[in-house]
Amino acid sequence: MLSGICNMRQLAPDLATSGQPDADELAAIAAAGYRLVINLALRDADYARADAAGTVRALGMDYVHIPLAFDAPTPQDLRTFFAVMDANRGKRIWVHCAAIKRVSVFLGLWLHLCRGVPLSAAFAPQREIWQPDALWSRFIADALGPPHG
């Protein structure tokens, strides 16, 4: 059932990502042992679940919402995401947004900058999903900082 969720990717035994899961998919995520759902989508978008937090919590999982405007990601959004990921080490974490574009960038940066995963491996899921536009390419470059060498 998990593999049927929009753009689902299993990045590590304790980490998976996808587009917006529906209620049945959230139940499958809980049944698979995930303990935290992080939502990077906006609350007022057409695809958003009316009571995502309540649905997730009723299934026995924790819920964190970091509303990330697709057209205006900020360094503070990224710092908040990193802090939530680091505060929840040891939990099985499911991260989603609408279609996985925002998530693929944030997880790529987290995997590389916080877990030391090589850049090409950290961003492999993102490359499978989409090619970032100029705004997101600049955001990634700024987050990575100046090239070293």
N, C-alpha and C positions, 0 to 999 in steps of 0.2 A: 504493500500500500504506500509506503514512504516514497518509493521510486516514481509513483504516479503524480506526486506533488509538483507543481509548476517549477521547472528549472532546478529541481532538487540536486544537490551535490553533497556527498559525504566527504568532508575534507580531512577528517581524522576520526578515530573511534569515539571521541567525545565532542565532535563538532560537525554540525551539518547546517546547510543553508538552503533557502528556496525562495520562490515568490510567495505571494499571499496564500497561506493555507486556509481552507474552509474548516467548519466545525468538525466534520468527520476526520479530516486530515490532522487537525490538532489532537483529536483523541488518539489517533495512530501514533503521533509523535510522543504523547504521554506514555502510551503502552510500550513504546520502544525504549523507554527509560530516560528520556530527556527531562531535565529538571528546571531548565530556564529557557524561556522564549524571549528573544530580543527583537523588537519590531522597529525598523528604521523608516517605515512608511508614515506619511502624514495621516492624521486622524480624520480629516474632513474630505479625503479623496473618495472618488466614486467606488473604488474597490475595497475600501476600508470596512472592517467588521464593526458593527455598532458597539458591541461590548467585548472587544478582544481581551481586555484585561480580565474581566469576569469569567469569560469562557476558559481562558488558560488557567486561571486560579482554581476554578471549579474542577479542573482535571488534575489538580495536585501539583501544578508547576508554578514557578515564579515567573513574573512578567515584568519586563522593563521596556518602556517606550522612549525612544530617542527620535522625535520627529525631525526628519532630515529633508529639507526642501531640495528636490532634485536639481533645481536651477540655482541653488545657493548653498552648497556645502561649506561649512566653516571649520577652521582648525579646532574651535571649541567642541563642535560636534564629534570630531575625531578623538579629542582628548577624553570626552565623556565616554565614548565607546570603548576606548582602551581601558579606562578605569573600571567600567562594568565587567569587561572580559577578565581583567586581572583579579577583580574582587570575587570572581566566581570560578576560579581555577578548581579543578576537581569535580565540577558538575558537568553533566552532559548538556551542551548548549545548542540551541537551534536559533539561528539568526535569519530573519526574513525582512523583505520589503515588498514592493508590489511585484516586481519581475526579476529581482536579484541584481540589478545593475548597481545600485548604491551599496548593497551588501558586498558584492564582489570586489569593489574598490576598498571599502573599509576593512574587510577581512584580509585582502591582499596586503594592505599596509600593516595591519596588526601581525599577520604571520611573519612578514619580513622584519619589521622594526622591533617587535616584542618577542618573537619566538626564534628569530634568526634563520628563518627559512629563506633559501636563496630566492632572489627577486623573480626569476623566471618560473619557479615552482609556485611561489606565493601568488602570482598573478595568472597562473594557468586557467583557473576557473573563470576569471574575468574575460580572458581572451576567447574562451569557448562561448560566452554569452553575448558580448558586444565589444565594439571599439569605442572607447570614450571620446566624446567630442572635445573641443578646445577647452571648455571650462573644466571638465573633469581631468583632462590631461594635465592642465596647469595645476589643479589641486593635488594630483598625485606627485608631480614634480616638486611642488612646494613642500609637501609632507616628507618626501624623501631627502630634501635638502640638496646642497650642491654636490656634484659628483666628486668622488674621492679618487685620487690617483696621482 
